[in-house]
Amino acid sequence: MKYHQINSALFVKNRRKFMAEMKPNSVAVFNSNDIYPVSADSTLPFAQHRDIFYLSGVDQEESVLLLFPDAPYEHQREILFLRETNDHIAVWEGEKLTKERAFQVSGIRTVYWLQDFHKVLNEMMTYADTMYINTNEHYRASVETETREARFVKWWKERYPAHNVAKSNPILQRLRSVKESEEIDLIQHACDITEKGFRRLLGFVKPNVTEYEIEAELAHEFIRNRSKGFAYTPIIASGNNANVLHYIENNQQCKDGDLILLDVAAEYANYSSDMTRTIPVSGRFSERQKAVYKAVLNVKNEATKMLTPGTLWKQYHIEVGKIMTSELLGLGLLDKADVQNENPEWPAYKKYFMHGTSHHMGLDTHDYGLLHEPMKANMVFTVEPGIYIPAEKFGIRLEDNVVVQEKGEPFNLMRNIPVEADEIETLMNE
């Protein structure tokens, strides 16, 4: 991996939290992701399943974690299974985890080669009453490909039908949504890399540059700072492209007078950052562009203040909608009749701001978190209002990542990334 090794104490702590929530005499199993084929002998770059990474720090394919806190013997309570490495694999594929290295990464002392998994699991099943299976229950999930985890669940249910079944995901949704200080530091590092990329752009962007050239500049800066690259598919949307919320073609020329909406961010050690900024191609906002920009910035600043312990996600978005409505009235995009006659299910402001303001973030860009439960300290959220005006051929979105505090306003992990319109203009014209 490009990133510096994470102290195994984080993963030891994460496993303890998870095992404390398990039912008596139960086993939990977590699988790595597959390496997915493209065609012929080509594959996609490997990306680790975030749950096994969260609990072990293992960032390698064909890995399995087994947790059994009530096992009869201490060495059976945490077990890693890894693909056996050898000199041939080292030559053709590069270094894989040895048993000793796996302990350094994870803090787990009992490590077997994967070939022993079924034998060891069978022994554990003779002691256990319940198996925790790990299904994807994220509210945005839409999975059509059968994953390694799904194949295991199917096999396990056929092999051990007499055991009780429990779900890992509800536990992980709560645990992963509240970050440890080490995790916040890793997200901060990802944000700092994102800042370097953004500052690089401010001196690079000019009329007639292409969106893909901007993407290349960001990729260069991210990778040279130990990131694998983008935390998600980058959106580099100039002019009217900004009004397509998930525009990812990034193949157009940026024209003088246009704005560029940049929803781009780096990952670091599998932790995401998630930034949006909107900048003028020419280095100067028009009067109208600046007015809309300041309205979006005001909504962002006011929305941020609401992210406090006890806040409910649904009510939060209702309150943000009221602030956005006020700003749209001030810009002349809505009038009082629009608001008085609005459909409560789709308020008038949704014509110009149709997406949510915040989501959990961390190991996943849209991270785990149960939206019906109150916000807690050390949750990390995005704040990303926008105003999209196809008739005027521009859209503006601004986004920061913030940590909910026990008291007071959230801590902004992107506090050092320029966001004020005047500062952006100054930096672009230096």
N, C-alpha and C positions, 0 to 999 in steps of 0.2 A: 504494500500500500504506500501511497505517497505521503500520507499524514504521519505525524509523530505518534508513537505508541501511546495509547491511553492507559492511565494507571488502572490496574486490574481491580483496585478497591471499589471503583464505580460499579463494576459488574457483580462483585461479591455483594455489594449493598442491594443492587437491583434484584438479585436472586433471593436474598433474605426477605425482601418485601413481598415478592411473589409467593414464596413458600409459606409465609405467614398467613396468606389468604386461602391456602388450599384446604380442602376437607381432610379429615383424618384418614390415614392409610390410603393415600392417593398418589398416583404417578402423573407427571406431565411430560410430554414430549414435544420438542420443537425442531423443525427441519429447516435446513438452508434452502434457498431458491435453486431452481435448475439453471443450467446454462442453456439458453434458448437458441435453436438453430435458425439460420436465415435461409440458406440453400447450399447445395453441394456440401463442402466441409466448413462453411462459414457459420459463425455464431455471433450473437449479440454480446457486448461486454457484460461480464458478470456483475450483478448487483445483489447484495446480500439481503435476505429476508430480515426486516428490521427487528422482529421479535427475538430471533435467536441472537442477533447482534446486541440488542439491549440487555439480554440476560447473560451473555458470555464474552462479547467482544470478538468472537470468531468471525472473520470476514473472508470465508473460503467456502467454495462449493462442496457438496457431498459431506456435510457435517450435520450431526444430530446432537441435541442436548436432552438429557433425561434428568428430571428432578423427582426425588422420592424422599421427602423429609422424614418420614416415619420408617424408612428401611431398617431392617434388623441390624445391619452393620454400617458403621459410619462411612466407609469407603463407597457405599452404594447410594448415598444420598444426593450426590451430584456427579454425573458421569457425562463425559464428552466422547463422541465417536467421530473419528476423522478418517478420511481416505488415507490409506497407507502410502507414505512417500518412500522414494528410493532414488538411486543415482540416475536411473533412466528418466524418471519424471523430472528430476532436477535439470537435466540437460535439455529436455524437449519443452518443458512447460515453466521451469523456474522453481524457485524454492516453495515448498509447501510446509505447513506446520508439522514439526516433530512433536512428540509427546511432551518433551521438556519445554519447548517454545509455547505450546498450547497452555501449559500451566502458567507461564509468565504473562500471557495475554489475558487469560480468563480467571486465574486463581483457583481453577479446578484441578485437583490432584489425580483423580481417577480418569485416565484417558485410555480408550481402547481404539483399535482400528475398526473401521466400519464393518468389516467382514464378521465381527463378533456381535453385531447389534442384535440380531434375532435371538441368539442364544441368551444373551444377557437380559433382553426384554422379557423373554419367556420366564426366566427366574423371577424377575421383578413382579410379573403378573401373578405368579403363585402366591406372593405375599400381599398384593394390593387388592382393594375392593373397587376402586374408582380410577378411571383414566380421564385426564384433562386433554381434550383435543383442541387444536388451535385453528379455528375457522376465521375467515375475514368478515367482520361484521361492521366495518366502517360505513358511515352513512353515505359516502360517495362511491363505495366500491361497486364495480361492475366487471366481474371476472368471467371470461368465456374460456380461457385456457385452463386445463387441468394442471394444477400446480403439484410440486413434489409433496407439499403438505396435504393436499387433497387426496392424492394417491395413497399416502400413508393412512389417512383416516379411513378410507374405504377398505384397505387391507386389514387394518386393526379391527374394525367392526366385524368383519367376517371371521377373523382368527380368534377373537375373544368376545363372543356374544354375551357371555354371562356376567361381564363386568358392568358396573354403573358408568355412565358417561357424564362428564361435566365440561364446561367451556372455559378455556383460558381467556378468551377475548374480553369479557366484561372486567376481569381483574386487570388486564393490561391496559384497557381503555382508561381506567382510573389512575393506575400507576404511571403510565407513560405521559399522561397529560400534565402531571405535576413534576417539574424538572428538579433534579439535583443540581447543586452549585456547579459541579463539573460539567454537566450538560449545558448549562447556561453559558459557561466559558467557551465551550465548543461552538455553540450557536453564535456567540459574540465573535469568535474567530472567523466563522463563515461570513458574518456581516462585514468584518474588517477587510476581508478579501474582496467582497463585493464593492466596498468603498473604493478600493484601489482601482478596480475596473471602471467604475463610474467616473472617477477623477481623470483617468486616462482618456475617456471619451470626450470630456468637456474641451480638451485641447485638440481633439481629432475631428469632431463633427463640423462640417461646412456644407454649403450648397453643392448638390450633385454627388455627394458620397452615397453609397448604396447601403441598404439595410444589412446585407450580408457582410459588408466590410466592417460595420459596427460590431456585428456578432463575432467576427474574427478577432477584433481587438480585445473584446471581453474574454474570449476563450484563451487568448495568449496570456492575459494578465492573471486569470484564475489559475491556470495550470502551472504557471511559473511560481505561484504561491502555494503549491502543494494541494490544490484542489483537483478532483477528478474532472471538474468542469462545471457546467450548469447544474443547478439543483433541480431544474425542470426545463422543459423545452422553452427556449427564450422567445419572448414576444418583442419584436422591434418594428413598431408600427408607425410609419410616417403618414402625415396627412389624414385622409379619410379611412385609412387602414385601422386607425385607432378605434374606430367605431365597430370593429369586429372584435369581440372580447377576447377570443382565443386565436387571433391572427398569428400564424407561425411560419408563413411562407418566407418572410424576410428577404424578398427578392426585388424590391422596388427602389428606385432612385429617390433620394430625399431632396425636395425642391425648396428653393428660397421662399420664405414666408410660411412654410409649413411647420408644424410641431411634430416631434417624434415621441411617442409613448413607448417607454422602455420598461417592460416587466421582465427583469433579468436578475439573476442572483447566483452566487456560488454555493456549492456544498463544501463541507470539510468534515472528514472522518464520518461520513454518512449523515451528518447533521445538516439541515437545510438553512439557508436564509431565503428571504422572499421580499424583493425590493421592486417598487415601481417609481419611476421619475418621468417627468415630461419636460422636454427641452426644446428650444427653438432652433431650427436648422441654421438660421442666419446669425444666431447668438443674441437676438433681441426679440422679446415678445411684442406683439401688437397690443394696443390699448385694450381691445376686446379680449384677446387671449389672456392678458395679465389679469383682467377682471375675473374671468372664469377660473383661472389658476388660483387666485387668492380665495375664491369661494370654496374650492375643493380643499385648499390648505386649512381653511377655517373649520370645515366639517371634520377633517382629520384630527385637528388639535382638540376640538371639543369632544369628539368620539373617544379619543384616547383617554381623556379624564374619567370616562364612565367605566373603564375596565378595572373594577375593584372587586375584592372578595364579596361574595353574596349576590353579585349581579347575575341575572338570568339572560342567556343569549338572546332569546326571543324578544324580551322586553327591551333589551339594549338596542336591537335593530329598529324597534318602533320609535325609540327616542332619537336615534340617529336620523331616521326618516323625517322627523319634525324639523331638525336643524337643516337638513338638505332642502326641505320645502321652503323654508325661510330664505335660504340663499338663492334658490331658483326664482322666487318671487322678486328678489332684489335684482337679479340679472334680466328680468323681463321674459324669462322662458316659461313661466307660469303666471297666471293671474288669479285673483281671488275666486273667480267663478270656477276655474279648474279645480281648485282645492275644495270648494263647497260642494261640488257635484261629483267628487271622486268616488271610485269604487273602493270600499275599505279593504277588499281582498287584493287590490292592485292600485295603491294610492297614486295620485297624480305625479309625484316625483319620480316614480318608476319609469316614466317615459324617458328620462335622462340619466337615471341611476338605477339600473335594473338588477344589480347583483348584491351580494351580501357585503358587509363592511369588514368583517373579521372572521378568521378561522384559527383553530389551534395550529401550531407548527412546532417542528422539532426534528425527529428522525425522518419523518415524512413531511413534505411541504404542506399537505393537508393532514395534519397529524391526528393521532388518537385524542378523543375527548368526547364525553357524553354531554350533548348539548342541552339536555333537559335538566342537568344538575348545575347548581350555582358555581360561579367562577371561584377559584382559590388562588392564594398567593403562590408564586413560582410557576403558574401557567404562562405559556408564551403564546401571544396572539399577534396576528397581523392587524393593521388598521389601514384600510385601502378604499376610501371613497373615490368616486369618479363622476364626471359629468361628460356625457357623450352627445355631440350635436352634429348629426350627419348633414343637416342643412347648411352648416357653416364649415363642414369638411375638417373638423378636428374633434378630438376627444382628449380629456385630461384625467389621469388617475395618479394619485400619490399614495405610497405605501411604505410604512415602517413596521418593524418587529419590536414588540414591547413585552416586558415581563411584569405581571401583576405583582404588586407589593402588598405586604400585610396592612400598611397604612399609606394613604396618600396616592399620588398619581403613579402610573406604571413607569418603569425604567425603560428608556428607549435605547435599544441595542444599535440603532442606526442614527444616534444623535449626532455623529460626526459626518454623516453623509449630507452634502448640501441639498437643501430643499426650498429655501426662500428664493423667490423669483429673481430678486436683485443680486443675490450671491451667485446664482447660476449665470446670469448675464455677465457679471464681472469676471468670473472664472473663464467663461467662453471667449472673452475678448482680451484676455491678458496677452 
